[in-house]
Amino acid sequence: MSQGYIGYHLQQSLLNEMRKEGIQQDVATIVTQIEVDPKDSAFQNLTKPIGSFYDKETSEQIAAEKGYTFVEDAGRGYRRVVASPQPVDILELTSIKTLIESGTLVIAGGGGGVPVIKNTEGSYQGVAAVIDKDQSSALLAGKLEADQLIILTAVEHVYIHYGKENQEKLTQVQTRDLIEYVKHGEFAKGSMLPKIIACLSFLDHNPNGKAIITSLDSLEKALDGATGTHITK
């Protein structure tokens, strides 16, 4: 639902803005199914909160009725948690490629995509999970052999020693150095780390590519190389 809802609004906004500028450009949103491995260890370690907040009694009742797992979320109540497995493949990849080759601006992988698994009969079925959006984007960019993966976030640069007196922004960085920063715990697990891992994954697929992390407001300057964190092999 969220993939279609967000895609609709983004698609409509892009069409309207381009028409104001006199640009004739087709835009299409693809509901994207992302295959995950049913044996992924994430299915044994449910970590991703979803849905509404409940009081303890209600959450226990729903858990008993439906077999859901709930955890307390920052003192605000109890929320259901599901797996966050790694993306393996993109079912609509050929369709996405065809649209791009025809000149269409494609919106895909919204919300990380719809997680599906392949059953013993070879058919696909949905599974209760949430795929990390950055990981799905990296997989898609890699399979499309894109020149660049751009991840937009709240800050203009990636930092090491973030929030400390010796805080340092990264402007140009190679993957080997980034891997060392990851090993030393420089990036927060719930915010910057998934973006860093996604960039490393993309560059593994496409060693000649470039990944950029920056803010939406700084995107134009980042594309010109004037700001943002630029990551290469």
C-alpha positions in Angstrom: 0.0 0.0 0.0 2.7 2.5 1.0 4.7 1.8 -2.2 1.7 2.6 -4.4 0.7 5.6 -2.3 4.1 7.2 -2.2 4.8 6.3 -5.9 1.5 8.0 -7.0 2.3 11.3 -5.2 5.9 11.3 -6.4 4.9 10.5 -9.9 2.2 13.1 -10.0 4.5 15.8 -8.5 7.2 15.1 -11.0 4.8 15.2 -14.0 3.3 18.5 -12.8 6.6 20.2 -12.2 8.1 19.1 -15.5 5.0 20.3 -17.4 5.4 23.7 -15.7 8.9 23.8 -17.2 7.7 22.7 -20.6 9.4 19.3 -20.3 7.6 16.4 -21.9 8.7 13.3 -20.0 6.9 10.0 -19.2 7.0 8.9 -15.6 5.9 5.5 -14.4 5.8 3.8 -10.9 6.5 0.1 -10.8 5.2 -1.9 -7.9 8.4 -3.8 -7.2 8.6 -7.3 -5.7 12.0 -8.0 -4.0 12.9 -11.7 -3.5 14.4 -12.6 -0.1 15.9 -15.9 1.1 13.4 -17.7 3.4 16.5 -19.1 5.2 17.9 -15.6 6.0 18.8 -15.4 9.7 16.8 -12.2 10.0 13.6 -14.3 10.1 14.9 -15.7 13.4 15.7 -12.2 14.8 12.8 -9.9 14.3 13.9 -6.3 14.7 11.8 -4.0 12.5 8.9 -2.3 14.2 5.8 -1.8 12.1 2.2 -0.6 12.5 0.4 0.9 15.4 1.3 1.2 19.1 -0.7 -0.9 21.5 -0.8 -1.2 25.3 0.7 -4.3 26.8 -2.6 -6.1 27.3 -3.8 -5.6 23.7 -0.5 -6.5 22.3 -0.5 -9.8 24.2 -4.0 -10.5 23.0 -3.1 -9.9 19.3 0.1 -12.0 19.7 -2.0 -14.9 21.1 -4.5 -14.7 18.3 -2.2 -14.1 15.3 1.2 -15.3 16.5 2.8 -11.9 16.1 5.8 -10.8 18.0 5.7 -7.5 19.9 8.3 -5.3 21.6 8.1 -2.2 23.7 9.1 0.8 21.5 10.9 3.6 23.4 8.3 3.7 26.1 5.5 4.7 23.7 3.8 1.3 23.7 4.2 -2.0 22.0 4.6 -2.6 18.3 4.8 -5.6 16.1 8.2 -6.5 14.9 9.1 -8.3 11.6 12.2 -9.5 9.9 14.5 -7.2 7.8 16.1 -9.7 5.4 18.7 -8.9 2.7 17.3 -8.4 -0.8 18.3 -11.1 -3.3 16.6 -10.4 -6.6 14.2 -8.0 -8.2 11.2 -9.6 -10.0 10.4 -6.6 -12.2 14.0 -5.9 -13.3 13.3 -6.6 -17.0 10.3 -4.3 -17.0 12.2 -1.5 -15.3 15.1 -1.8 -17.8 12.6 -1.8 -20.7 11.0 1.4 -19.4 14.3 3.1 -18.8 15.5 2.2 -22.3 12.3 3.7 -23.8 13.1 7.0 -22.0 10.7 6.7 -19.2 11.6 8.1 -15.7 11.0 5.1 -13.5 10.0 5.1 -9.8 10.7 1.7 -8.3 11.5 -0.1 -5.1 9.5 2.2 -2.9 9.6 1.4 0.8 12.3 -1.2 0.0 9.9 -3.1 -2.2 7.4 -5.9 -1.5 9.3 -8.8 0.1 8.5 -12.1 -1.4 9.9 -15.7 -1.2 9.9 -18.5 -3.7 8.0 -21.5 -2.3 8.8 -25.2 -3.0 6.6 -25.2 -6.1 8.6 -22.3 -7.6 5.8 -19.7 -7.1 6.3 -16.4 -5.3 4.4 -15.4 -2.1 4.5 -12.4 0.1 6.2 -12.6 3.5 6.0 -10.5 6.6 9.1 -8.4 6.5 10.5 -5.0 5.7 13.5 -4.7 3.4 16.0 -1.8 4.1 15.3 0.8 1.4 19.0 1.6 0.9 19.8 -2.1 0.4 17.1 -2.4 -2.2 18.2 0.7 -4.0 21.8 -0.6 -4.1 20.7 -3.9 -5.5 18.6 -2.2 -8.2 21.4 0.2 -9.1 23.9 -2.6 -9.3 21.7 -4.8 -11.5 21.0 -1.8 -13.8 24.7 -1.1 -14.0 24.0 2.5 -13.0 26.9 5.0 -13.1 25.9 6.4 -9.8 23.9 5.6 -6.6 22.8 8.7 -4.8 21.4 8.3 -1.3 19.7 11.4 0.2 19.6 12.0 3.9 19.3 14.8 6.5 23.0 15.8 6.3 25.1 17.2 3.6 28.1 14.9 4.3 29.0 11.7 6.0 31.1 12.3 9.2 33.5 10.4 11.2 33.7 11.1 15.0 30.2 12.5 14.6 29.1 14.8 17.4 32.6 15.0 18.9 35.1 17.8 19.0 37.2 16.1 16.3 34.2 15.6 14.0 35.4 15.4 10.4 33.3 15.4 7.2 34.2 13.0 4.4 34.2 14.5 0.9 36.1 12.0 -1.1 36.6 8.5 0.3 37.5 5.1 -1.1 35.8 1.9 -0.1 38.8 0.4 1.7 38.9 3.4 4.0 35.1 3.3 4.5 35.3 -0.4 5.5 37.9 0.5 8.2 35.6 3.2 9.5 32.8 0.7 9.7 35.0 -1.8 11.6 35.7 1.0 14.1 32.0 1.7 14.7 32.1 5.2 13.2 28.5 5.1 11.9 25.3 4.7 13.8 23.4 1.5 13.2 20.0 3.0 12.9 20.9 5.9 10.6 24.1 6.2 8.6 25.5 2.7 8.7 22.8 1.1 6.4 23.5 3.9 3.9 27.3 3.1 4.0 26.7 -0.6 3.6 24.4 0.0 0.7 27.1 2.2 -1.1 29.7 -0.5 -0.5 27.3 -3.2 -1.9 26.7 -1.1 -5.0 30.4 -0.6 -5.7 31.0 -4.3 -5.3 28.5 -4.8 -8.1 29.8 -1.9 -10.1 33.5 -1.1 -9.3 33.7 1.7 -11.9 30.7 3.5 -10.4 30.4 6.2 -7.8 28.1 6.5 -4.7 27.1 9.9 -3.3 25.5 10.6 0.1 24.2 14.1 0.7 21.0 16.0 1.5 18.1 16.8 -0.8 18.9 20.5 -0.7 22.5 19.9 -1.6 21.8 17.4 -4.5 22.4 19.8 -7.4 25.8 20.9 -5.9 26.7 17.3 -5.1 26.1 16.3 -8.7 28.6 19.0 -9.7 31.1 17.6 -7.2 30.9 20.7 -5.0 29.6 19.0 -1.9 28.4 15.7 -0.5 30.4 12.5 0.3 31.7 10.9 -2.9 32.6 7.2 -2.6 34.6 5.2 -5.1 36.6 2.0 -5.3 
